[in-house]
Amino acid sequence: MIKPKRDIARVKSDIQRCLKQQVDVTVNLGRNKVLKFCGELSGVYPALFTVKPNESGFLGKTSYSYAEVLCGSVSVKPKQNLP
């Protein structure tokens, strides 16, 4: 049996720390399709979180569940400010 390295409570707390901050989001859409964008983590709720993308091509907010982060189909990282 493989032990999980992370659990859902740790994923929630990691995302909660980034609330109202700029984050880099990577979404694996399957079949070698990957969507990357930057946005503001605008809401954290019991079952999901929302990100408001900075690009004008997106309409509204996007929402993801913590399970998607846990299984690796969505990655959320704090924005890296390069000099």
N, C-alpha and C positions, 0 to 999 in steps of 0.2 A: 504494500500500500504506500502510495506517495503522499507525504505530508505537504499540505499547502504552505507556501512561504508567507503568504499574507492572508488575512481574513477580511471580511466585509467591514468590520468595525474599524480596522486600521485604514482601509481605503476611504471610508467616510471621514475620519479625522484628518487624513492627509488633504483631502479636498476641501474640508471646512477651513483649514489654515490659509487657503488661497482665495477665500471669498473676497469679492470686490477688487481683485488684482488681475493684472494681465497674465494670461496663460497661453501656452502653445498646445493645440489640440491636434492629435493624429488619430484618424478613424480608418480602420481597415474595413473596406467595403467588400472584400472577397475578390477572387479572380484577378489578383495582382492590381487591384484598384485601391489607392490610398489617398485620402483627403487630408490635407494639412491646412490649418488656419490659425490665426491668432485672434483672441478676443478677451472679453472681460467675464470672469466667473460671476454671474449676476445673482444666482440663487442656489441655495442648498436646502433640500427638502428630505423628508424621511426615506423616500424611495428613489429619488433622482436628483440631478443637479442641472442647471441651465447655464449656457454660455452664450453671450451676445457677441457675435463676430464683428470685427472691425471693418472688414471689407464690405463695400456697398453691394456686391453681387448676392449676398445673403439677404433673405427677407426674414426679419424677426429673429427670434432666439432659437437655439438648438438645445435639445434636452437629451441626457444620457442617464442610464441607470448605473449604479455602483457595480452591479454584476458584470456589465460590459467592460469596466475598468479591470475588475478582478480577473476575468478570463482573457484579457489582452486585446480585445477588439477596439478599445478606445484607450488612448494614452493622454493624460493631462499633466503638463509640467509647468512650473512657474516660468514666466517670460525671462529669457536671458538678455540682459542689456549689455550689448557689446560696445567697447570704447570706440 
